[in-house]
């Protein structure tokens, strides 16, 4: 079922969006950063590695990378190398997915509360959102790196925290996510869920089918939602 705003009205009063791969066409940036980093050390990026690091804080991803590949680098050194690669992309290149801006504007005009809940760093949120001019389209922007006590998106805590900030109940809040583990976390929290297609986020067509099965709504292209 497609999440047209006209059909959500009356069922939900708040929308919480993931950022990477959901609103921003940015997952390839992180994939490229992982590829460059691991290839320089003689390793290849594997699907299971991507599945883990795409859904956790950058600090957790750095520790995981160091331990998995038995690297001499400290987590801080790993993060610095990644950040040098991706910061430029967020500041200069990364764009919204086609149709996302129109959907966000229409959501605000229609009266929905809107928020972001993301594992993206605050630095990259600010640089990309400022360049794209979209800060004002969200009532609240929550970054996992601002909340070190919360678990990653495999659990519902970040969504529950965000919903509380905007005064919304899980049962009347839609979570938009492109990663299976994050959708599962939202389901655990009792939220309405919407799977958003992203080639890297989903990982495969089979995984996408599984995502649609556990979600109340799903779609592949934002621009298809501006037609109602």
WOGI-V288381 format. One record per pair of residues at least 6 apart in sequence whose ideal C-beta (glycine too) atoms are under 6 Angstrom apart, sorted by sequence separation. I is the first residue (numbers start at 1). J is the second residue. D is the distance in Angstrom with one decimal. If there is no record, write none. Layout:
[[I/J/D] [I/J/D]]
//
This chain:
[[17/23/5.4] [20/26/5.0] [21/27/4.1] [129/135/5.0] [151/157/5.6] [177/183/4.9] [187/193/5.8] [202/208/4.2] [212/218/4.2] [20/27/5.9] [38/45/5.7] [107/114/5.6] [150/157/4.6] [163/170/5.9] [186/193/5.0] [53/61/4.1] [150/158/5.5] [66/75/5.8] [35/45/5.1] [163/173/5.1] [183/193/5.6] [34/45/5.1] [175/186/3.9] [63/75/5.1] [183/195/6.0] [62/75/3.8] [65/78/5.7] [144/158/6.0] [62/78/4.2] [159/175/5.7] [175/191/4.7] [195/211/4.1] [62/79/4.8] [195/212/5.5] [125/143/6.0] [173/191/5.4] [174/192/4.5] [175/193/5.3] [176/194/4.8] [178/196/4.5] [170/189/5.3] [142/162/4.6] [170/190/4.3] [174/194/5.5] [176/196/5.4] [178/198/4.1] [195/215/4.1] [58/79/5.7] [122/143/4.7] [170/191/4.6] [194/215/5.9] [116/138/5.5] [179/201/4.9] [193/215/4.4] [115/138/5.7] [178/201/3.3] [193/216/5.4] [194/217/4.0] [195/218/4.0] [197/220/3.8] [114/138/5.2] [115/139/5.7] [121/145/5.4] [192/216/5.1] [114/139/5.8] [115/140/4.2] [116/141/4.6] [117/142/4.8] [118/143/5.7] [119/144/4.8] [140/165/4.7] [43/69/5.6] [113/139/5.4] [140/166/5.3] [139/166/5.2] [154/181/4.9] [159/186/5.5] [180/207/5.9] [187/214/5.9] [183/211/5.8] [108/137/5.8] [153/182/3.9] [156/185/5.2] [160/189/5.5] [155/185/5.3] [159/189/5.2] [154/185/5.0] [180/211/5.5] [153/185/4.7] [156/188/4.8] [159/191/5.9] [104/137/4.5] [156/189/2.7] [90/124/4.1] [94/128/5.4] [91/127/4.2] [90/127/5.0] [90/128/4.4] [117/158/5.0] [117/159/5.7] [37/81/5.9] [117/162/4.4] [115/162/5.1] [33/82/5.1] [115/166/5.3] [33/85/4.3] [33/86/5.3] [113/166/4.6] [113/168/5.8] [29/86/5.4] [29/89/4.5] [57/119/5.8] [26/94/4.6] [24/94/5.4] [25/95/5.6] [25/97/4.9] [23/100/5.0] [57/144/5.1] [57/145/5.7] [15/107/5.7] [56/152/4.4] [15/112/5.2] [19/116/5.6] [55/153/5.4] [14/113/4.0] [15/114/5.2] [16/115/4.8] [17/116/5.3] [19/118/4.0] [18/118/5.9] [20/120/5.4] [5/106/5.8] [16/117/5.3] [19/120/4.9] [5/107/5.9] [5/110/5.3] [103/222/5.4] [100/222/4.5] [103/225/5.6] [99/222/3.2] [55/179/5.0] [99/223/3.1] [102/226/4.9] [54/179/5.9] [97/222/5.3] [98/223/5.2] [55/181/4.7] [55/182/5.6] [99/226/5.6] [16/162/5.4] [14/166/5.7] [14/168/3.5] [22/176/5.4] [22/178/4.7] [16/173/6.0] [21/178/4.0] [13/172/5.1] [14/173/4.3] [15/174/5.1] [16/175/5.2] [17/176/4.7] [18/177/4.7] [12/172/5.1] [12/174/4.9] [31/200/5.6] [27/198/5.6] [27/200/3.9] [22/196/4.8] [27/201/5.8] [21/198/3.8] [12/192/5.7] [21/201/4.0] [3/194/5.0] [3/217/4.0] [1/217/5.2] [2/219/5.3] [4/225/5.9] [6/228/5.0] [4/228/4.0]]
//
